[in-house]
Amino acid sequence: MQVLVSSTFSFTVCFAVWMMFAVLGIPIKKMLGLNETEFGLLAAMPVLSGSLIRVPLGIWTDRFGGRIVFFGLMLATVIPIWLIGYATQYWQFLALGLLLGLAGGSFSVGTPYVARWFPQERRGLAMGIFGAGNSGSALTKFVAPAIIAAWGWQALPTVYAIAMLVTALLFYAFSHTDPAHNTPGTTSLREQLHMLKDRRVWRYCQYYSVVFGGYVGLALWMTKYYVGEYGFDLGLAALLAACFSLPGGVLRALGGWVSDKYGAYKVTWYVMWVCWVCFFLLSYPPTSMHVKTVDGALSLDLALSPWIFTGLLFVAGTAMAVGKASVFKFIGDEFADNIGAVSGIVGLAGGLGGFILPIMFGALLDLTGVRSSAFMLLYGAVCVSLVWMHFSFRPAQQAAAPLLPAAA
């Protein structure tokens, strides 16, 4: 339990740092005069490096143990975070964003590290509790606007660098190591990556790119969305954006429990349908129209109020939280001997989704001028996921059908 608590706390801080540009990027955008695509690239840059590093980090965790890898990873990000406060040019922010993004790779370290301390029937819940560290995204939205308002945006990297250093020291003091959890040194990199030939891995990559990649993309974009769409100030916009980020992180533990009880397939299937409905409604842009009636023209104005919009985001965030846990329940059940490597591959797919989406959100906004085009893109991605999931599991469902009456 001590390992779970220390790892979850550390991951929460790492995720808060990873999502820093969701808030910090707004004053930087104004200072540098960036367009929407450039802002999307800035916000997503930490996600790129945090995604690419996940596979080697997962393998190193299998080989050397989660404690030393997690500790070293956190220490490596302290200086880049600190230096962001002194950056003045766009390329400097991009370069430092890549370096601080290493904090996002902590997920592929903590997941196998935590999972191996629990029996299989409790792994879904344990990984879900650890994954609740995604709520660090909401933590940034609560803390960062207050720091920026009080001391300016340059103060935020300083505060976060100190927080990361303290967290690393606390983690090392309260975590533990079990050499029995490490993969034998004779296992080669090629052998550990052999599971890439397994189609199940690619299937889970696709699911995770929707539930996690979509979550990261929206977590980075929603503060900016509220400012532009509804004209809110930075503090209120970040607070409302946290209504998506907070359940999307905290309720991942619930997703782990539900997946343990009802199975990963059933939970993931319903998650995709909930997201399908939410993104369909969120996709509809503010519209004004004139309808000809027998009594003359009827004017209609259709738009989501901020409160309905936020409510739908809350539901979508809750579904994504459950989905993130259910996908990793698949991994914990089917790849118990290679959790680190497989979680790194799947995490890479999800992280790359989180990197690409904010850039595409910005490009679509620059191209169409319609802010809800971000949700149109996600709606299409969920449609693809539902079709793929239906046909991927259909043979297994048909094979299991004759057994259902006997089981009942």
N, C-alpha and C positions, 0 to 999 in steps of 0.2 A: 504493500500500500504506500510506503514511503517513496518508492520508486515512481509510482503512478502520480502521486501528488507533486513531487519535485519536477517530473518531466512535463506534466500538464502546465504547471506554472511557467516553466521556462519556454514552452512552446507558445503560450499566450503572449509573452513578451516578444518573442521572435516574430510572431505573426503581426503584432502591433507595429513593429519596426518595418516589416515587409510591406505593410499597407500605408506607410507614412506619406507617400506622395499623393494619396487620395485626398488629403487635406492640404499638405504642404505645397502640392503642385498648383493650387489655385492662386495664391499670391505670387508664385514664381511665374505662372502663365501671364499674369498681369504685368509683372516687372519686365519680362522679356518680350511681351507682345506676341505670344504663340497662337497659332490657329488651333482648331479642334484636333486635327490629326497629330500635330506636334505635341499637344497636351496628352493625347492618348498614348503616344510613344513614351513620353516622360513617365507617366503613371505606371505603365506596364514594364518598363525596363528592369526593375528589380525582380519582377515575376519571371523574366527570361532566364536570368542566371540561377535563380532559385529553383527553376524547373530543370535546367540542364544538369545541375549538380546532383539531382536526386538519385539517379542510377548509381554513380560511383559511391555516393554516401550510403545508399542502402547496402551495397556490396561490402564496403568497408565496415559497416556496422555488423554484418554477418561475420566478418573476418576478425575484427579487433574488439568488438563490444561497443554498445551504445554509449556508455558513460564517457569514455575518452574522446570519441568522435563528436558527441554533442558539445562537450566542454570546449574542445578546440575550435569547433565551428563558431560558437558564440564569441570567443575571443578574437577570431579573425575579422569579425564585422565591426568591432568597436571603433577603430581608427577611421575607416571609411565613413561611418555615420557621423563622427565628429567633424570631418572635413567638409561635409555638405554645407555647414554653416558659413564656410568661407568661399564657396563657389560663386562665380559671377557670370559664367557663360553657359550656354545651353549644353555644349559638348561635355563640360565639366560635370553638370548634373547627371547626364546620361552615363558617363563613365563611373561616377561614384554610386549611381543607382545600381549598376551592374554588380559592384562589390558588396554593397549592403544587402543586395538580393540573396546572397548566400544564406541569410537567415531563414529564407523560405524553405531551404533544403532540410531544415530541422525535422520536418514531418517524416521524411524517409528514414531518419535516424530513430526518432522516438517511437514510431509505430512498431517496428520489430523489437526494439529494446523493451517496451512495455509488454507486448504480447507474450513474450517468452516467459514472463513471470506468472502467467495465469494459465489454468487448464483450458482446453478447447471450448468447453461449454460456457466459459465466462469471457472468452477473448473478445467477442463482439462488443460486450459492454465495456470492457477495459479499453479497447481501441476507440470506442465512442467517447468515453470520458476524456481520454487524451486528445482526441480530435476536437473536443469542445474548446481547445485553445484557439480555434478559429475565431473565437469571440474577441481575440486581440484586435481584429478589424474594428469592432464596435468600441473597444477601449481607445483606439486612436481617435475615433470620431468624438468621444467624450472629452478626452484630455487635450488633444492637439489644438482645437480652436481656442481653448482657454489660454494655453501657453502663448500662442501667436498673438492673441488680443492683449495679453499682459506685457510681453517682452519682445514681440516681433518674431517673424518666422525664423530668424537665425538662431533663436534660443531653442527651438524644438530639436534640432539634431544634437545639440549639447546635452539636453536632458535625456534623450533616448540613448546616447552613447554611454552615459553614466549608468542608466538603468540596465543596459545590456551587460556591462561589466559586473555590476552587483549580482545580477541574475546568474551569470556564469559561475561566480564564486559560490553562491548559495547552492546551485545545482550540484557542484562537485562535492560540497560538504555533506549533502543529505542524500545523494544517490549511492548506488552500490554496483558491484561487478560480480557476475557469475561466469567464470571461464567455460563452464559447460554449455553456455548458450552460444558460444562462438562456432562458426563453421571451421572444420579442420583446415590447417594451413596447406594440406595437399590438394585441396579443391581449387581448380584453376578458374580464372576469370571466364574462360570459354565455357566451362561446365556450368558455372553459375548463370550465365546468360543463355543457356540452352533452352530455357523455357520460352524464349521469344518465338520458337517454332510452334508453341501451343496456341491455338486459335482463341482459347478462353482468355488469354492475357490481352489480346487485341480487343476482344469484346469488352472487357472491363475497362480498358483504356478509353473506349468510346463512351461508355456510360459516365465515367469519371470526368471526362472532358466537359460534359454537360453539367453535372451537379456541382463539381468543384470549380471547373474553369468558368462556368457561368456565374457562380457565386463570387469568385475573385474579380471577374470582369465588372460585375455590377457593384461590388463593394468599392472598387476604384472609381466608378463612374457616377454613382448616385448623388454624392455631394454636389458635384458639378451640375448634374441634371436638375436638382432642386433649385440651385442658384439661377440657372438659365431659364427653366420652364416656369417657375413660380415666383421668381424675383426675391427669394428669401436671402437673408444675410448668411454668412459663413457658419455662424454658431447654430442657427435654427436648421439650416440645410444639413449640417453634419448630424444633428440630433435626430432628425427624421430619417436620414440614411441609416442610422444605427438601428432603427426599427426593422430593417432588413438584415443588417450584419449581425446583430446580437442573437436572434433566434437561429440564424444560419450557422452560428458557432456553438452556442451553449447547448442547443437541443440535439447536437450530434450524439451525445450520450444516450438520449432517448432513442435515437435511431439504432444504436448498438443493442439496446435492450429489446426493442421491437424485432430486430433482425434475428436475435438469438431465439426469440419465442415463435415467430411466424415464418422464418426463413428469408434468405436474402432475395430470392427471385420475386416472391409475392410483394415484399416491401418495395423493391426497386420499381416494379411494374406500376404500382399505385402512385409512387412518387412522380414518375414520368407523366401520368395523366393529370395530376394536380398542377404540375408545372405547365402542361399544355393549356389548361383552362386559364391560368393566371396570365401567361404571356399573350394569349389571344386577346384578352380584355385590355391588357396594358399596351398592346400594339396599336390600338385605335387612336389616331391623332386627334387633337381638337379640331372640330369640323363645324362649319356654318353652312346651312343650306336653305333653299327656298322651295317649298312644296306647293304645287298648284292644287287648290281645292275648289269646290263649287262656290265657296264664298270669297275666293281670291287667294293670294299668295300667303302661305304660312311659313314663317321664319323659325328655323330650329338651330339651336347651338348645342352641340354635343361635346362634352369634355369631362375628363375625370377630375373631380375635386382633389385637392391635396390629401384629404383624409381617406377617400376611397382608394386613391393611388397608393397611399402608404399601407392601407389594410391589405391590398392585394400583394404588395411587396412583402409584407409580414408573412402571409400564407406561403408565398413562393420561397422565402428564406427558410421557413420551417420545413417545407418539403425537401429542399436541397440539403438541409442538415441531416435529415433522416436518410436521404439517398447517399450522402457521402459515407455514412456508417455502413449502410447495407452493401455497398460495393466492396468495402474492405472486409465485410463478413465473408463474402465470396472468397477473397484471397486467403483469409485466415483459415477457412475450412479446406480449401483445395490445394494450397501451396504452403503447408505448415513448415516444410523443411527449407523453404527459400522465401520467407516472408519479406526479408530485407530487400532482396534483388527485385522481386515482383512488385512490391510496394513502391520501389524506386521507379520502375518502368511505368506503372500506372500513375504514380504521382507526377512523373514527367509529362505524360499526356494531359493530365488535368491542368498542370501548371502552364503548359504551352497554350492551352485553351484560354487560360487567364491572361496570358501575354498578348495573344492575337486579338482577343475580343475588344479591349479598350481602343486599340488602334483602328479596328474595323468600325467601332461605334463612332469614333471621330471622323473617319473617312466618309461614312454614310451620312453623318450630319453635315459635313462640308459639301457633299454631293447633292443631297436632297433637301437640306434645310429642315428636315422633320426629325425632332428629337426622339420620338417613339420608334424610329427605325431600329434602334438598339434592341427593342423587344421583338420587333418583326424578325430580326436575325435569330434571336434565341428561340422564338416559336418554330422557325424552320428547323433548327437543330434538334429540338425535342421531337418534332414529327419524324425526322430520320431515325432517332433513337427508338421510338416506339415501333416503327416498322422493322428495324433490325432486330430488336429484342423479340418481337413476335415470331419471326421466322427462325431465329437462332434457337429458341427453346421449344418450338413446336414439335420437333421429332421426339424430344424427351417427354413432353406432355402426353403425346399420343401413346408412347410406350408405357407410361405409368398409368394410363386411364383404366385398363382392366384390373389394376390392383386396388383402385379406390373403393369399390364395394366391400372387398374383403377386409381392407384396412378399417373401414367404418364398422 
